[in-house]
Amino acid sequence: MGYILLGMLFFASLIGLAELLRFWEERWITRGTDTSEICILPLKGHMEQAEGIVRSARRGLYGKHPRFILCDCGIDEETREICYLLCKEYPGTIFCTKEELPDRIFPL
């Protein structure tokens, strides 16, 4: 019985140590560096599910200030309006055409 409790304590200590190291790395080592993620979603044609795709993709981003780029590769007007509304709702979300994409990824 004692060995089981000792094993559980050891396992919990390892998890705590890993979390402490992760916190320390986030807080002190990467301070001042841009660790944000960039997600580019190319959109084409009429997309009924555009809003759902964007919302579920944003949930998957774990950066502190994720940049989310919606790239217009020939979408219809209704989907474009949805994209504009999503850009207003979510800070860090950008809507651009495929010609503007390189300038949006690497701004001068």
Backbone as a printed PyTorch tensor [residue, N CA C, xyz], in Angstrom:
tensor([[[  0.8270,  -1.1900,   0.0000],
         [  0.0000,   0.0000,   0.0000],
         [  0.8710,   1.2540,   0.0000]],

        [[  1.9360,   1.2280,   0.7650],
         [  2.8230,   2.3780,   0.8490],
         [  3.5200,   2.6750,  -0.4680]],

        [[  3.8530,   1.6030,  -1.2200],
         [  4.5090,   1.8000,  -2.5050],
         [  3.5780,   2.4410,  -3.5330]],

        [[  2.3100,   2.1140,  -3.4470],
         [  1.3340,   2.7120,  -4.3720],
         [  1.2200,   4.2090,  -4.1160]],

        [[  1.1060,   4.5840,  -2.8420],
         [  1.0130,   6.0060,  -2.5020],
         [  2.2990,   6.7470,  -2.8650]],

        [[  3.4390,   6.1100,  -2.6440],
         [  4.7180,   6.7110,  -3.0130],
         [  4.8130,   6.8990,  -4.5280]],

        [[  4.3400,   5.9210,  -5.2820],
         [  4.3220,   6.0330,  -6.7450],
         [  3.4090,   7.1450,  -7.2220]],

        [[  2.2410,   7.2700,  -6.6090],
         [  1.3110,   8.3370,  -6.9800],
         [  1.8980,   9.7040,  -6.6490]],

        [[  2.5630,   9.8190,  -5.5210],
         [  3.2040,  11.0650,  -5.1240],
         [  4.3330,  11.4360,  -6.0910]],

        [[  5.1090,  10.4440,  -6.4910],
         [  6.1880,  10.6680,  -7.4490],
         [  5.6280,  11.1350,  -8.7960]],

        [[  4.5620,  10.4870,  -9.2610],
         [  3.9330,  10.8610, -10.5310],
         [  3.3780,  12.2870, -10.4680]],

        [[  2.7130,  12.6410,  -9.3770],
         [  2.1750,  13.9980,  -9.2220],
         [  3.2980,  15.0210,  -9.1650]],

        [[  4.4130,  14.6510,  -8.5440],
         [  5.5730,  15.5560,  -8.4830],
         [  6.1430,  15.8040,  -9.8780]],

        [[  6.2050,  14.7770, -10.7090],
         [  6.6880,  14.9450, -12.0780],
         [  5.7920,  15.8820, -12.8860]],

        [[  4.4960,  15.7200, -12.7360],
         [  3.5570,  16.5980, -13.4410],
         [  3.7120,  18.0360, -12.9550]],

        [[  3.8330,  18.2180, -11.6560],
         [  4.0200,  19.5590, -11.1020],
         [  5.3150,  20.1920, -11.5820]],

        [[  6.3770,  19.4230, -11.6480],
         [  7.6580,  19.9320, -12.1200],
         [  7.5670,  20.3270, -13.5980]],

        [[  6.9030,  19.5140, -14.3920],
         [  6.7400,  19.8400, -15.8170],
         [  5.9400,  21.1320, -15.9890]],

        [[  4.8960,  21.3090, -15.2180],
         [  4.1020,  22.5320, -15.2970],
         [  4.8940,  23.7500, -14.8330]],

        [[  5.6990,  23.5670, -13.8080],
         [  6.5410,  24.6540, -13.3250],
         [  7.5610,  25.0730, -14.3870]],

        [[  8.1720,  24.1080, -15.0480],
         [  9.1240,  24.4160, -16.1210],
         [  8.4410,  25.1090, -17.2940]],

        [[  7.2470,  24.6600, -17.6500],
         [  6.4950,  25.2960, -18.7390],
         [  6.1560,  26.7430, -18.3900]],

        [[  5.7090,  26.9670, -17.1650],
         [  5.3910,  28.3180, -16.7180],
         [  6.6300,  29.2030, -16.7440]],

        [[  7.7410,  28.6760, -16.2410],
         [  8.9880,  29.4340, -16.2100],
         [  9.4450,  29.7790, -17.6170]],

        [[  9.3390,  28.8550, -18.5300],
         [  9.7360,  29.0890, -19.9150],
         [  8.8510,  30.1580, -20.5550]],

        [[  7.5480,  30.0670, -20.3330],
         [  6.6280,  31.0640, -20.8880],
         [  6.8830,  32.4510, -20.3110]],

        [[  7.1170,  32.5060, -19.0210],
         [  7.2070,  33.7750, -18.3200],
         [  8.5530,  34.4650, -18.4950]],

        [[  9.6400,  33.7260, -18.4640],
         [ 10.9560,  34.3470, -18.4170],
         [ 11.7880,  34.1570, -19.6790]],

        [[ 11.7660,  33.0050, -20.2640],
         [ 12.6440,  32.7570, -21.4060],
         [ 12.1200,  33.4220, -22.6760]],

        [[ 10.8260,  33.3100, -22.9390],
         [ 10.2750,  33.8640, -24.1740],
         [  9.7720,  35.2880, -24.0150]],

        [[ 10.0920,  35.9330, -22.9070],
         [  9.6440,  37.3100, -22.7010],
         [ 10.2850,  38.2110, -23.7520]],

        [[  9.4820,  39.0530, -24.3640],
         [  9.9900,  40.0080, -25.3400],
         [ 10.0930,  39.4540, -26.7510]],

        [[  9.8590,  38.1750, -26.9400],
         [  9.8920,  37.6160, -28.2850],
         [  8.4660,  37.4150, -28.7690]],

        [[  8.3020,  37.4800, -30.0650],
         [  6.9840,  37.2890, -30.6530],
         [  6.7240,  35.7990, -30.7820]],

        [[  5.9050,  35.2700, -29.8960],
         [  5.5970,  33.8470, -29.9290],
         [  4.1830,  33.6010, -30.4400]],

        [[  3.6110,  34.5720, -31.1010],
         [  2.2490,  34.4020, -31.5700],
         [  2.2090,  33.4740, -32.7730]],

        [[  1.0930,  32.8510, -32.9300],
         [  0.8830,  31.9410, -34.0350],
         [  0.1530,  32.6740, -35.1540]],

        [[  0.3690,  32.2100, -36.3640],
         [ -0.3420,  32.7490, -37.5190],
         [ -1.0920,  31.6000, -38.1650]],

        [[ -2.3660,  31.7970, -38.3840],
         [ -3.1820,  30.8000, -39.0650],
         [ -3.7650,  31.4490, -40.3190]],

        [[ -3.5460,  30.8360, -41.4570],
         [ -4.0430,  31.3640, -42.7250],
         [ -5.1080,  30.4070, -43.2440]],

        [[ -6.3080,  30.9450, -43.4760],
         [ -7.4020,  30.1500, -44.0220],
         [ -7.7420,  30.6380, -45.4240]],

        [[ -7.4070,  29.8800, -46.4590],
         [ -7.8090,  30.2720, -47.8020],
         [ -9.2870,  29.9350, -48.0170]],

        [[-10.0440,  30.8960, -48.4930],
         [-11.4760,  30.7130, -48.7150],
         [-11.7820,  30.9040, -50.2010]],

        [[-12.5820,  29.9990, -50.7610],
         [-12.8880,  30.0570, -52.1900],
         [-14.3460,  29.6820, -52.4190]],

        [[-14.9910,  30.4130, -53.3210],
         [-16.3700,  30.1120, -53.6860],
         [-17.3560,  30.5010, -52.6000]],

        [[-18.5260,  29.8470, -52.6240],
         [-19.5540,  30.0860, -51.6060],
         [-19.3460,  29.0710, -50.4930]],

        [[-19.1130,  29.5600, -49.2890],
         [-18.8500,  28.6720, -48.1640],
         [-19.9100,  28.8780, -47.0920]],

        [[-20.8410,  27.9600, -47.0200],
         [-21.8980,  28.0200, -46.0090],
         [-21.3130,  27.9090, -44.6000]],

        [[-20.2620,  27.1240, -44.4670],
         [-19.6970,  26.8270, -43.1550],
         [-18.5160,  27.7220, -42.8090]],

        [[-18.3250,  28.8340, -43.4620],
         [-17.1590,  29.6990, -43.2210],
         [-17.0790,  30.1600, -41.7640]],

        [[-18.1930,  30.5750, -41.1980],
         [-18.1790,  31.0580, -39.8170],
         [-17.7910,  29.9430, -38.8550]],

        [[-18.3380,  28.7560, -39.0370],
         [-18.0070,  27.6350, -38.1690],
         [-16.5550,  27.2220, -38.2820]],

        [[-16.0140,  27.2640, -39.4980],
         [-14.6010,  26.9150, -39.7040],
         [-13.7070,  27.9090, -38.9740]],

        [[-14.0180,  29.1880, -39.1010],
         [-13.1990,  30.2200, -38.4640],
         [-13.2770,  30.1050, -36.9520]],

        [[-14.4680,  29.9320, -36.4150],
         [-14.6150,  29.8420, -34.9560],
         [-13.9030,  28.6090, -34.3910]],

        [[-14.0170,  27.4680, -35.0510],
         [-13.3550,  26.2700, -34.5290],
         [-11.8400,  26.3630, -34.6820]],

        [[-11.3620,  27.0020, -35.7450],
         [ -9.9160,  27.1750, -35.9170],
         [ -9.3640,  28.1340, -34.8650]],

        [[-10.1140,  29.1690, -34.5180],
         [ -9.6490,  30.1120, -33.4950],
         [ -9.5670,  29.4420, -32.1250]],

        [[-10.4750,  28.5130, -31.8560],
         [-10.4100,  27.7950, -30.5770],
         [ -9.1390,  26.9630, -30.4770]],

        [[ -8.6110,  26.5300, -31.6110],
         [ -7.4200,  25.7010, -31.6070],
         [ -6.1260,  26.4710, -31.4670]],

        [[ -6.1810,  27.7930, -31.5320],
         [ -4.9660,  28.5940, -31.4130],
         [ -4.6830,  28.8880, -29.9560]],

        [[ -3.4550,  28.6490, -29.5410],
         [ -3.1110,  28.8170, -28.1400],
         [ -2.1380,  29.9520, -27.8930]],

        [[ -1.7750,  30.7060, -28.9060],
         [ -0.8500,  31.8190, -28.7070],
         [ -1.5060,  32.9270, -27.9000]],

        [[ -0.6980,  33.7840, -27.3360],
         [ -1.2420,  34.8700, -26.5330],
         [ -1.9610,  35.8900, -27.3850]],

        [[ -1.4170,  36.1850, -28.5590],
         [ -2.0310,  37.1280, -29.4840],
         [ -1.9990,  36.5240, -30.8840]],

        [[ -2.8650,  35.5510, -31.1470],
         [ -2.7960,  34.8940, -32.4460],
         [ -3.2180,  35.8220, -33.5780]],

        [[ -2.5010,  35.7470, -34.6730],
         [ -2.9070,  36.4500, -35.8890],
         [ -3.6280,  35.4460, -36.7560]],

        [[ -4.7910,  35.8220, -37.2100],
         [ -5.6390,  34.9380, -37.9780],
         [ -5.9270,  35.6330, -39.2930]],

        [[ -5.5170,  35.0420, -40.4080],
         [ -5.6580,  35.6850, -41.7080],
         [ -6.6510,  34.8970, -42.5540]],

        [[ -7.7070,  35.5710, -42.9780],
         [ -8.6800,  34.9980, -43.8990],
         [ -8.3130,  35.4740, -45.3030]],

        [[ -7.9530,  34.5510, -46.1560],
         [ -7.4650,  34.9040, -47.4860],
         [ -8.5650,  34.6850, -48.5230]],

        [[ -8.9150,  35.7510, -49.2190],
         [ -9.9350,  35.7160, -50.2630],
         [ -9.3160,  35.1650, -51.5500]],

        [[ -9.6710,  33.9420, -51.8890],
         [ -9.1910,  33.3160, -53.1250],
         [-10.3350,  33.1920, -54.1300]],

        [[-11.2520,  34.1510, -54.0740],
         [-12.3940,  34.1410, -54.9900],
         [-13.6830,  33.7210, -54.3090]],

        [[-14.0690,  34.4150, -53.2380],
         [-15.2990,  34.0830, -52.5280],
         [-16.4360,  34.9900, -52.9890]],

        [[-17.6610,  34.5630, -52.7070],
         [-18.8190,  35.3640, -53.0830],
         [-19.0610,  36.4750, -52.0580]],

        [[-20.0160,  37.3440, -52.3580],
         [-20.2610,  38.5270, -51.5280],
         [-20.7820,  38.1600, -50.1380]],

        [[-21.6280,  37.1410, -50.0360],
         [-22.1800,  36.7430, -48.7380],
         [-21.0730,  36.2430, -47.7990]],

        [[-20.1870,  35.4190, -48.3140],
         [-19.0750,  34.9200, -47.5050],
         [-18.1360,  36.0610, -47.1200]],

        [[-17.9470,  37.0130, -48.0240],
         [-17.0920,  38.1780, -47.7370],
         [-17.6690,  38.9850, -46.5810]],

        [[-18.9780,  39.1780, -46.5620],
         [-19.6200,  39.9160, -45.4620],
         [-19.4510,  39.1800, -44.1320]],

        [[-19.5580,  37.8470, -44.1760],
         [-19.3400,  37.0560, -42.9580],
         [-17.9160,  37.2560, -42.4620]],

        [[-16.9600,  37.2680, -43.3800],
         [-15.5530,  37.4580, -43.0020],
         [-15.3320,  38.8350, -42.3860]],

        [[-15.9610,  39.8650, -42.9470],
         [-15.8290,  41.2050, -42.3760],
         [-16.3840,  41.2550, -40.9550]],

        [[-17.5160,  40.5900, -40.7280],
         [-18.0980,  40.5590, -39.3830],
         [-17.2030,  39.8040, -38.4030]],

        [[-16.5890,  38.7100, -38.8610],
         [-15.6810,  37.9610, -37.9970],
         [-14.4370,  38.7790, -37.6580]],

        [[-13.9710,  39.5950, -38.6080],
         [-12.8110,  40.4530, -38.3410],
         [-13.1440,  41.4980, -37.2850]],

        [[-14.3720,  41.9950, -37.2880],
         [-14.7880,  42.9550, -36.2650],
         [-14.9240,  42.2830, -34.8970]],

        [[-15.3960,  41.0310, -34.9040],
         [-15.6430,  40.3280, -33.6480],
         [-14.3610,  39.8700, -32.9690]],

        [[-13.3960,  39.3980, -33.7430],
         [-12.1620,  38.8540, -33.1860],
         [-10.9810,  39.7790, -33.4640]],

        [[-10.3560,  40.3210, -32.4220],
         [ -9.1480,  41.1230, -32.6500],
         [ -8.0280,  40.2200, -33.1600]],

        [[ -7.2180,  40.7560, -34.0530],
         [ -6.1260,  39.9780, -34.6250],
         [ -6.5210,  39.1990, -35.8560]],

        [[ -7.7760,  39.3140, -36.2820],
         [ -8.2330,  38.6410, -37.4890],
         [ -8.1750,  39.6240, -38.6470]],

        [[ -7.5410,  39.2000, -39.7330],
         [ -7.3250,  40.0610, -40.8970],
         [ -7.9590,  39.4030, -42.1150]],

        [[ -8.5840,  40.2050, -42.9490],
         [ -9.1520,  39.7190, -44.2050],
         [ -8.3860,  40.3720, -45.3460]],

        [[ -7.8980,  39.5630, -46.2800],
         [ -7.1410,  40.1160, -47.4000],
         [ -7.3010,  39.2290, -48.6290]],

        [[ -6.8860,  39.7460, -49.7590],
         [ -6.8870,  38.9640, -50.9920],
         [ -5.5770,  38.1890, -51.0750]],

        [[ -5.5200,  37.2420, -52.0010],
         [ -4.2910,  36.4480, -52.1040],
         [ -3.1150,  37.2770, -52.6010]],

        [[ -3.3930,  38.3940, -53.2880],
         [ -2.3070,  39.2810, -53.7180],
         [ -1.7260,  40.0720, -52.5480]],

        [[ -2.5620,  40.3940, -51.5660],
         [ -2.1170,  41.1460, -50.3870],
         [ -1.5010,  40.2660, -49.3040]],

        [[ -1.6390,  38.9750, -49.4320],
         [ -1.2080,  38.0500, -48.3810],
         [  0.2520,  38.1730, -47.9820]],

        [[  1.2100,  38.2260, -48.9070],
         [  2.6170,  38.3660, -48.4560],
         [  2.8710,  39.6240, -47.6250]],

        [[  2.2020,  40.7350, -47.9660],
         [  2.3680,  41.9670, -47.1920],
         [  1.7510,  41.8380, -45.7990]],

        [[  0.6950,  41.0500, -45.6740],
         [  0.0520,  40.8750, -44.3670],
         [  0.8460,  39.9430, -43.4610]],

        [[  1.5250,  38.9670, -44.0530],
         [  2.3140,  38.0290, -43.2520],
         [  3.5920,  38.6780, -42.7600]],

        [[  4.2650,  39.4120, -43.6640],
         [  5.5330,  40.0690, -43.3430],
         [  5.3980,  41.5660, -43.5000]],

        [[  4.6900,  42.2440, -42.5600],
         [  4.5430,  43.7060, -42.7070],
         [  5.8770,  44.4170, -42.5060]],

        [[  6.0590,  45.4930, -43.2510],
         [  7.3080,  46.2570, -43.1310],
         [  7.2250,  47.2740, -42.0210]]])
